Amino acid sequence: MFNRKNQRKIAAVICGILILAMIASLLPSIF
């Protein structure tokens, strides 16, 4: 069972990974 703080932390990590993946996929088209 996760408490709400852990859920929020996990959600933030997942969002950060998704954003990094999007930036990584966009970088080749920028440079």
Order of alpha helices (4+ residues) and beta strands (2+ residues): alpha
